[in-house]
């Protein structure tokens, strides 16, 4: 079952999405992000990915989903992901 109490969103430009699709896939997989809605904003040239991840803090019921930033850490040949 999806825990939508741990909801949040990311804003990603079309340019970043097109140029870094594999990196984005690995980051979403790394934080176990499940997108449930994607909004397109052609005026600003990007997308808003709304979803859930166990990395997100629980949001109070009735509150808006907070925006997160994916943090990438490279140590040797290993990459880990988190959010802030």
N, C-alpha and C positions, 0 to 999 in steps of 0.2 A: 504494500500500500504506500502511496506517495504521501509524505508528510509536508503538506502545504503550509504548515506553521513555519517551516524553514524555507521561506521563499525570498527571492531577490531577483535582480535583473542586471544585465550587462548591456552597455551600448557599444556597438561595433560599427565602424565605418565600412562601407561597401569595398573600398580599396583594401583595407586590412583583411577583410573576409576573403577577397579574391586572391590576395598575395600570400596569405598565411593559413589557408584552410586546414592543412595537416597539423600545424601547431595548435590551432584553435580546437580541433578534434581532440588532440592529446591533452590539452588543458581541461576541456570539459570532462573528459574521461578521468583525468587525475583528481578532480574535485567531485566526481560522481554527480555532475550537473545534468538534470533532466529538464530540457526546455518544454514548456507547456503552451507557450504562446510566443509568436514572433511578429512584431509590428515593424513595418517598413516606413521610413521617413525619407522620402525622395528629396524633400526640400533641404534637409541637412545631410543627405548622402549616407544614411546608415540604417541600422536595424537595432531594435531593442529585443533582447532575448529574456523573457520572463520564465522562471522555473524554480526548481528546488534542488538543494544540495545539503548533505549532512554537514558541510563546512559553514553553512549560513547560521546565524543566530536565529532563535525563534522570534518571530514578529508577533506583537500583540494582536489578538483578533480584532478585525475591523480596521487595522492600520494598513497603510500602503506598503508595498514591497520596497525595501531599501536597495539602492544601487551598490554594487560591489565592483572591485577591481581584482583581476586575476594576478597573482604574484607567482613568478617563475624563478626557481632557484636551480642553478647548474653547479654541480660538484663533480668534477671528473667527467665520467661518461653518464652520470645519473642526473635526471631532471625530476624535480618535485614541484608540486603546485599547491597553492593556498589562495585564500581570499582576504581582502581587507576592505 
